[in-house]
Amino acid sequence: MKNKAGAMEMSVGTIVTIVLLVTMLILGVVLIKNIFFSATSVVDLTNEQLRSEVNKLFSEDSKIAIYPSTKLVEIKQDAINGVGVGVKNLLSGSSLETIFSYEVIVSDLDLATKCNGITEEEVLGWISAGKAEKDILIPSGGYSAQMIRFEIPVGAPLCTIRFRVNVYAGENPYDSASFDIKVKAK
């Protein structure tokens, strides 16, 4: 009788341990999923959150920061997502605010070959907001964060396209940076 009670205690203890381990495993997977997917949707960030995230990406001498730091955003067809662009005023000899501007261009030279004949104009049409911005006042040593929103239409080719952000200080070229948009199936 004692052996049966001991066996029963051991099996209940084993079942409880297995249930706890499975629960911890599920919680761990959910936590990791949340960590990886929370940084992929720029559209959900408020302006203040975007400024904070972009500020973390600036090194001492970088003039432009792209968020997410991987410089790759995956967007499904018929979905909206974006890229954060930060510009830091590192002009020497200027203690006042400087007027900056930027424009987004497609920098893939073989776009038509790589993406089933799509044109540069069609790709630029995916940008719903933030394609270009003028009159951005940035004090010396300060920075500004902007969001470029993309709306990928259904039927867009499934490929990766490189974009370039050209930044100007007044009329003069200041710096540029690139990022990639990967179009995924709906």
C-alpha positions as a Markdown table, in Angstrom:
| # | Residue | x | y | z |
|---|---|---|---|---|
| 1 | Met | 0.0 | 0.0 | 0.0 |
| 2 | Lys | 2.9 | 2.3 | 0.8 |
| 3 | Asn | 4.4 | 1.7 | -2.7 |
| 4 | Lys | 1.1 | 2.7 | -4.4 |
| 5 | Ala | 0.8 | 5.9 | -2.4 |
| 6 | Gly | 4.4 | 6.8 | -3.2 |
| 7 | Ala | 3.9 | 6.1 | -6.9 |
| 8 | Met | 0.7 | 8.2 | -6.8 |
| 9 | Glu | 2.6 | 11.1 | -5.1 |
| 10 | Met | 5.4 | 10.9 | -7.7 |
| 11 | Ser | 3.1 | 10.9 | -10.7 |
| 12 | Val | 1.1 | 13.9 | -9.3 |
| 13 | Gly | 4.4 | 15.7 | -8.7 |
| 14 | Thr | 5.6 | 14.9 | -12.2 |
| 15 | Ile | 2.3 | 16.1 | -13.8 |
| 16 | Val | 2.5 | 19.4 | -11.8 |
| 17 | Thr | 6.1 | 19.9 | -12.8 |
| 18 | Ile | 5.3 | 19.3 | -16.5 |
| 19 | Val | 2.3 | 21.7 | -16.4 |
| 20 | Leu | 4.5 | 24.4 | -14.8 |
| 21 | Leu | 7.3 | 23.9 | -17.4 |
| 22 | Val | 4.9 | 24.0 | -20.3 |
| 23 | Thr | 3.3 | 27.2 | -18.9 |
| 24 | Met | 6.7 | 28.8 | -18.6 |
| 25 | Leu | 7.7 | 27.7 | -22.1 |
| 26 | Ile | 4.5 | 29.3 | -23.5 |
| 27 | Leu | 5.1 | 32.5 | -21.6 |
| 28 | Gly | 8.7 | 32.7 | -22.8 |
| 29 | Val | 7.6 | 32.2 | -26.4 |
| 30 | Val | 4.9 | 35.0 | -26.1 |
| 31 | Leu | 7.5 | 37.3 | -24.5 |
| 32 | Ile | 10.0 | 36.8 | -27.3 |
| 33 | Lys | 7.3 | 37.3 | -29.9 |
| 34 | Asn | 6.3 | 40.5 | -28.3 |
| 35 | Ile | 9.9 | 41.8 | -28.2 |
| 36 | Phe | 10.6 | 41.1 | -31.9 |
| 37 | Phe | 7.3 | 42.3 | -33.3 |
| 38 | Ser | 7.0 | 45.4 | -31.1 |
| 39 | Ala | 9.8 | 47.1 | -32.9 |
| 40 | Thr | 8.6 | 46.4 | -36.5 |
| 41 | Ser | 5.6 | 48.7 | -36.7 |
| 42 | Val | 6.6 | 52.3 | -36.9 |
| 43 | Val | 3.1 | 53.4 | -37.7 |
| 44 | Asp | 1.9 | 52.5 | -34.2 |
| 45 | Leu | 4.5 | 54.8 | -32.5 |
| 46 | Thr | 3.5 | 58.3 | -31.4 |
| 47 | Asn | 5.6 | 61.2 | -32.4 |
| 48 | Glu | 7.3 | 61.3 | -29.0 |
| 49 | Gln | 8.0 | 57.5 | -29.1 |
| 50 | Leu | 9.5 | 57.9 | -32.6 |
| 51 | Arg | 11.7 | 60.7 | -31.4 |
| 52 | Ser | 12.9 | 58.6 | -28.5 |
| 53 | Glu | 13.6 | 55.6 | -30.7 |
| 54 | Val | 15.5 | 57.6 | -33.3 |
| 55 | Asn | 17.5 | 59.4 | -30.6 |
| 56 | Lys | 18.8 | 56.1 | -29.4 |
| 57 | Leu | 20.1 | 55.3 | -32.8 |
| 58 | Phe | 22.3 | 58.5 | -33.2 |
| 59 | Ser | 26.0 | 58.0 | -32.6 |
| 60 | Glu | 28.2 | 61.0 | -31.9 |
| 61 | Asp | 28.9 | 61.9 | -35.5 |
| 62 | Ser | 25.9 | 60.5 | -37.4 |
| 63 | Lys | 23.8 | 63.0 | -39.2 |
| 64 | Ile | 21.0 | 60.6 | -40.1 |
| 65 | Ala | 19.3 | 57.7 | -38.3 |
| 66 | Ile | 16.9 | 55.3 | -39.8 |
| 67 | Tyr | 14.3 | 53.4 | -37.6 |
| 68 | Pro | 14.2 | 50.4 | -37.3 |
| 69 | Ser | 17.9 | 50.0 | -37.0 |
| 70 | Thr | 17.9 | 47.0 | -39.3 |
| 71 | Lys | 16.9 | 49.4 | -42.1 |
| 72 | Leu | 14.5 | 46.7 | -43.4 |
| 73 | Val | 10.8 | 46.9 | -43.0 |
| 74 | Glu | 8.5 | 44.1 | -44.2 |
| 75 | Ile | 5.1 | 45.2 | -45.3 |
| 76 | Lys | 2.3 | 43.0 | -46.4 |
| 77 | Gln | 0.2 | 43.9 | -49.5 |
| 78 | Asp | -2.8 | 46.0 | -48.5 |
| 79 | Ala | -1.1 | 47.1 | -45.2 |
| 80 | Ile | 0.4 | 50.3 | -43.9 |
| 81 | Asn | 3.8 | 50.5 | -42.2 |
| 82 | Gly | 6.6 | 53.0 | -42.1 |
| 83 | Val | 10.1 | 54.1 | -41.6 |
| 84 | Gly | 11.4 | 56.7 | -39.1 |
| 85 | Val | 14.0 | 59.1 | -40.2 |
| 86 | Gly | 16.0 | 61.3 | -37.9 |
| 87 | Val | 18.1 | 64.3 | -38.9 |
| 88 | Lys | 20.7 | 65.7 | -36.5 |
| 89 | Asn | 22.1 | 69.2 | -37.0 |
| 90 | Leu | 25.9 | 68.8 | -36.8 |
| 91 | Leu | 26.8 | 71.9 | -38.9 |
| 92 | Ser | 29.8 | 73.7 | -37.5 |
| 93 | Gly | 29.8 | 77.5 | -37.1 |
| 94 | Ser | 26.0 | 77.7 | -36.7 |
| 95 | Ser | 24.5 | 78.6 | -33.3 |
| 96 | Leu | 21.0 | 79.2 | -34.7 |
| 97 | Glu | 18.4 | 77.0 | -36.2 |
| 98 | Thr | 19.0 | 75.7 | -39.7 |
| 99 | Ile | 16.4 | 74.8 | -42.2 |
| 100 | Phe | 16.6 | 71.2 | -43.4 |
| 101 | Ser | 14.6 | 69.3 | -46.0 |
| 102 | Tyr | 14.6 | 65.8 | -47.3 |
| 103 | Glu | 13.3 | 63.7 | -50.2 |
| 104 | Val | 12.8 | 60.0 | -50.7 |
| 105 | Ile | 13.9 | 58.4 | -53.9 |
| 106 | Val | 14.1 | 54.8 | -55.2 |
| 107 | Ser | 17.8 | 53.9 | -55.4 |
| 108 | Asp | 17.5 | 50.5 | -57.1 |
| 109 | Leu | 18.9 | 50.8 | -60.6 |
| 110 | Asp | 17.5 | 47.4 | -61.8 |
| 111 | Leu | 14.0 | 47.9 | -60.3 |
| 112 | Ala | 12.1 | 46.8 | -63.5 |
| 113 | Thr | 14.2 | 43.6 | -63.8 |
| 114 | Lys | 14.1 | 42.7 | -60.2 |
| 115 | Cys | 10.5 | 43.5 | -59.5 |
| 116 | Asn | 8.5 | 42.3 | -62.5 |
| 117 | Gly | 8.5 | 45.5 | -64.6 |
| 118 | Ile | 7.3 | 47.9 | -61.9 |
| 119 | Thr | 8.3 | 51.5 | -62.5 |
| 120 | Glu | 9.9 | 54.0 | -60.1 |
| 121 | Glu | 6.8 | 56.2 | -60.2 |
| 122 | Glu | 4.6 | 53.2 | -59.1 |
| 123 | Val | 6.9 | 52.5 | -56.2 |
| 124 | Leu | 7.0 | 56.1 | -55.1 |
| 125 | Gly | 3.2 | 56.0 | -55.2 |
| 126 | Trp | 3.3 | 53.6 | -52.3 |
| 127 | Ile | 4.5 | 56.5 | -50.1 |
| 128 | Ser | 1.3 | 57.9 | -48.5 |
| 129 | Ala | 3.0 | 60.5 | -46.3 |
| 130 | Gly | 6.5 | 61.8 | -45.8 |
| 131 | Lys | 7.8 | 61.5 | -49.4 |
| 132 | Ala | 9.4 | 64.9 | -49.0 |
| 133 | Glu | 9.5 | 67.5 | -46.2 |
| 134 | Lys | 10.6 | 71.1 | -46.3 |
| 135 | Asp | 11.3 | 73.8 | -43.7 |
| 136 | Ile | 12.4 | 71.5 | -40.9 |
| 137 | Leu | 13.9 | 73.9 | -38.3 |
| 138 | Ile | 16.6 | 72.1 | -36.2 |
| 139 | Pro | 18.7 | 74.0 | -33.6 |
| 140 | Ser | 22.5 | 73.4 | -33.6 |
| 141 | Gly | 23.1 | 70.0 | -32.0 |
| 142 | Gly | 19.4 | 69.2 | -32.0 |
| 143 | Tyr | 17.5 | 66.6 | -34.1 |
| 144 | Ser | 14.1 | 66.1 | -35.8 |
| 145 | Ala | 12.3 | 62.8 | -36.4 |
| 146 | Gln | 9.9 | 62.3 | -39.3 |
| 147 | Met | 7.9 | 59.3 | -40.4 |
| 148 | Ile | 7.6 | 58.0 | -43.9 |
| 149 | Arg | 4.4 | 55.9 | -44.3 |
| 150 | Phe | 4.0 | 53.2 | -47.0 |
| 151 | Glu | 0.7 | 51.7 | -48.2 |
| 152 | Ile | 1.5 | 48.7 | -50.3 |
| 153 | Pro | -1.4 | 47.9 | -52.8 |
| 154 | Val | -2.7 | 44.4 | -53.5 |
| 155 | Gly | -0.9 | 43.1 | -56.6 |
| 156 | Ala | 2.4 | 44.8 | -55.8 |
| 157 | Pro | 5.3 | 42.5 | -56.8 |
| 158 | Leu | 6.9 | 40.5 | -53.9 |
| 159 | Cys | 10.4 | 41.9 | -53.8 |
| 160 | Thr | 12.8 | 44.0 | -51.8 |
| 161 | Ile | 13.3 | 47.6 | -52.9 |
| 162 | Arg | 16.0 | 50.0 | -51.7 |
| 163 | Phe | 15.0 | 53.6 | -51.0 |
| 164 | Arg | 17.4 | 56.6 | -50.3 |
| 165 | Val | 16.6 | 59.6 | -48.1 |
| 166 | Asn | 18.5 | 62.7 | -49.3 |
| 167 | Val | 18.8 | 65.4 | -46.7 |
| 168 | Tyr | 19.6 | 69.0 | -47.5 |
| 169 | Ala | 20.7 | 71.9 | -45.2 |
| 170 | Gly | 19.2 | 74.9 | -46.9 |
| 171 | Glu | 20.0 | 74.3 | -50.6 |
| 172 | Asn | 23.2 | 72.3 | -49.9 |
| 173 | Pro | 23.3 | 68.4 | -49.8 |
| 174 | Tyr | 23.8 | 67.4 | -46.1 |
| 175 | Asp | 23.8 | 63.6 | -46.0 |
| 176 | Ser | 21.9 | 60.6 | -47.2 |
| 177 | Ala | 20.9 | 57.1 | -45.9 |
| 178 | Ser | 19.2 | 54.1 | -47.3 |
| 179 | Phe | 16.6 | 51.6 | -46.2 |
| 180 | Asp | 14.8 | 48.6 | -47.7 |
| 181 | Ile | 11.1 | 47.8 | -48.0 |
| 182 | Lys | 10.3 | 44.1 | -48.5 |
| 183 | Val | 6.8 | 43.5 | -49.9 |
| 184 | Lys | 5.2 | 40.3 | -48.6 |
| 185 | Ala | 2.0 | 38.5 | -49.6 |
| 186 | Lys | -1.3 | 39.6 | -48.1 |
